[in-house]
Amino acid sequence: MCGLELIINSFSLGNFFTIIEKNYVSEKVKYGWDEKNLEAYNDIDKLNLFLQTNGMEKKNYEIYDFDKNNLPAVLFDYVISLYSLDYHYDFYLYKDYFKKILNKESILIFDTVRPDHFSKLFDKVKVINSIEKDTHSSKRIMCTGAKF
Ligand SMILES: C[S@@+](CC[C@H](N)C(=O)[O-])C[C@H]1O[C@@H](n2cnc3c(N)ncnc32)[C@H](O)[C@@H]1O
C-alpha cells in the first residue's frame, strides 16, 4: 500500500497497480502499534513524483487516499502491504474492504506480529520471511482463500 512495493514490482511490465495510502505526515515518527491508525507518513503528491522519477508511468497506476473512503471495489490478484497492515495498525480496519476485493485465488502478503491468528481467516497461510528482533519481531505471511 505504498511506493516501495511498486518499485519492486515494476519489473513485471504491463501490470496495473492500485496504491492505497494516507495523505498525511505525522509530526513525530511513532514506532510500534497504532491502535487508532492515526499516524501516517505520506504525501500523495510526493509519492507521485517518487514513482514517476523511478520509472513508473502514470497510466500504470492509481493512488487512493484511505481517508477519503473511495477505494476501488474490484477484485485484485495480489494485495501487498509491507510493514504497514497489521504491523502498525489492525488488520480488521481493512477486513470489510478485503471481503469485496479478494476472491479465493487472490494472494495477500503482509507483515504481522501475530501470524497464527490468520489461519482462522484464510485457508492457507505461509510464512515467507521472518524478522527476529528484541522488539517487534514479525513474520511476512502470504495468505490465500479468505474465509470471511
Ligand atoms: C513503515 S511504512 C511502510 C511503507 C512501505 N510499505 C515500505 O515498505 O517502504 C508504513 C506506511 O503505512 C502507511 N499507512 C498508515 N495507515 C495506513 C492505512 N490505513 N492504509 C494504507 N497505508 C497506511 C503510512 O503512511 C506509511 O507510509
The ligand as an SDF file (V2000), in Angstrom:
LIG
                    3D

 27 29  0  0  0  0  0  0  0  0999 V2000
    6.5470    1.6310    7.8130 C   0  0  0  0  0  0  0  0  0  0  0  0
    5.7490    2.3990    6.4300 S   0  0  0  0  0  0  0  0  0  0  0  0
    5.9800    1.1450    5.2090 C   0  0  0  0  0  0  0  0  0  0  0  0
    5.9140    1.7120    3.8330 C   0  0  0  0  0  0  0  0  0  0  0  0
    6.2070    0.7360    2.6740 C   0  0  0  0  0  0  0  0  0  0  0  0
    5.2670   -0.3550    2.6530 N   0  0  0  0  0  0  0  0  0  0  0  0
    7.6190    0.2660    2.6820 C   0  0  0  0  0  0  0  0  0  0  0  0
    7.8610   -0.9270    2.8690 O   0  0  0  0  0  0  0  0  0  0  0  0
    8.5110    1.0950    2.4850 O   0  0  0  0  0  0  0  0  0  0  0  0
    4.0150    2.3130    6.8460 C   0  0  0  0  0  0  0  0  0  0  0  0
    3.1530    3.0900    5.8630 C   0  0  0  0  0  0  0  0  0  0  0  0
    1.7680    2.8000    6.1240 O   0  0  0  0  0  0  0  0  0  0  0  0
    1.0370    3.9640    5.8090 C   0  0  0  0  0  0  0  0  0  0  0  0
   -0.3290    3.8520    6.3640 N   0  0  0  0  0  0  0  0  0  0  0  0
   -0.7780    4.1820    7.6030 C   0  0  0  0  0  0  0  0  0  0  0  0
   -2.0890    3.8960    7.7000 N   0  0  0  0  0  0  0  0  0  0  0  0
   -2.4830    3.3790    6.5040 C   0  0  0  0  0  0  0  0  0  0  0  0
   -3.7080    2.8740    6.0050 C   0  0  0  0  0  0  0  0  0  0  0  0
   -4.8130    2.8310    6.7500 N   0  0  0  0  0  0  0  0  0  0  0  0
   -3.7410    2.4270    4.7300 N   0  0  0  0  0  0  0  0  0  0  0  0
   -2.6240    2.4460    3.9610 C   0  0  0  0  0  0  0  0  0  0  0  0
   -1.4230    2.8850    4.3790 N   0  0  0  0  0  0  0  0  0  0  0  0
   -1.3530    3.3370    5.6400 C   0  0  0  0  0  0  0  0  0  0  0  0
    1.8950    5.0850    6.4010 C   0  0  0  0  0  0  0  0  0  0  0  0
    1.5640    6.3500    5.8830 O   0  0  0  0  0  0  0  0  0  0  0  0
    3.2970    4.6140    5.9580 C   0  0  0  0  0  0  0  0  0  0  0  0
    3.6280    5.1000    4.6830 O   0  0  0  0  0  0  0  0  0  0  0  0
  1  2  1  0
  2  3  1  0
  2 10  1  0
  3  4  1  0
  4  5  1  0
  5  6  1  0
  5  7  1  0
  7  8  2  0
  7  9  1  0
 10 11  1  0
 11 12  1  0
 11 26  1  0
 12 13  1  0
 13 14  1  0
 13 24  1  0
 14 15  1  0
 14 23  1  0
 15 16  2  0
 16 17  1  0
 17 18  1  0
 17 23  2  0
 18 19  1  0
 18 20  2  0
 20 21  1  0
 21 22  2  0
 22 23  1  0
 24 25  1  0
 24 26  1  0
 26 27  1  0
M  CHG  2   2   1   9  -1
M  END
$$$$
